[in-house]
């Protein structure tokens, strides 16, 4: 069984894995889910918890999906819900604002991650 067949089972996905165009060429769509490689699963799990708490208005954030094991990352991949569409060009001020907000969340997540490393419980 290859990694995408295992991921399909872990996330309850169906369909034939197919590479997605664009980006870094590492994402694979399987039915309604997209699997993307993650370099640091611990950091990604923390950041994703913050994203899950957001209520986006006027912008989109990929909806992350937990596996049957209750984790956002499995086998070095994360899963998000596939969203049909194309990249949006322009609207630079709005995009920079979103980056600013998400960067702030990433800093909070990184600090939380480091505190947990220093003081596990």
Beta strands, then each sheet from edge to edge (+ up, - down):
strand 1: 18-19
strand 2: 28-30
strand 3: 33-37
strand 4: 73-74
strand 5: 77-81
sheet 1: 1+ 2- 3+ 5- 4+
end
